[in-house]
Structure formats: C-alpha cells, structure tokens
Amino acid sequence: MPNATQILNNPELLEAFVAGSTWSRDQVISTLKASAEKEAAEAESAKQCALAEYPDLLKRSREERDRAANALEDAARALRHANALFFTLKTMVSCDELSLVEIGEEQASAYAERMQDEARYFAEGAQ
C-alpha cells in the first residue's frame, strides 16, 4: 500500500483515493498531508536513531573481528601443537602404524597454515 506522500504526489492515485472515501476531497487531502508529515517525522526519527547506533555497531563489529582473529590464532596454535605430537609419534611407532600418523601430521599442518592465514586476514582488517 502506498504511503500518504505517494498518494499526494500521484494525481491518479489521489483521485482514486478520494473517490473511494466518504469524506470530502479537502478532508482527504488534509488527512493525507497530516499523515505524510507524521510519516516524515517518524522516518527522520528512525534515521537519527540509526545514526546514533552506528558508533556502537562499528565498535561491536571491530570487537567481533578481533575475537575471530584471536580464535583463529588459537586454533592455528593448537593445530601446530597437534602436528608436533604427530611428529613425536612418528618417531616412536612401528612402520605399519606410520601411515595414520603421517596423515594426521599432514592434516594438522595444512589446517594450522589455513587458520594462520585466516587469522592474518582478520588482523590485517584491524589495521
């Protein structure tokens, strides 16, 4: 449904609105003007509220970005530790168990690098 301003600015729509009303043309136009002013005031108020919230939203987004960077850095560190454990296991196990240890080592290494890259991406966005 069109708002009051749209009805007032469109002659065909205004005529249809007047024709469908039991009020006089002047009453309809007066009521639509009052509604349009109220809608404009509400829109301006909503705009001002959004502008007032912007600094808080920006601050929260930066905090979330920093938290994500820290979490990714922690994940990369944990995967590097897992990689070190797999390396230690590789030196201690028999040959037939070696392939599983090598797979674990490769996976931990690959994901550690990936998490480190993601952490760098978020950290670079912070600057």
Order of alpha helices (4+ residues) and beta strands (2+ residues): alpha-alpha-alpha-alpha
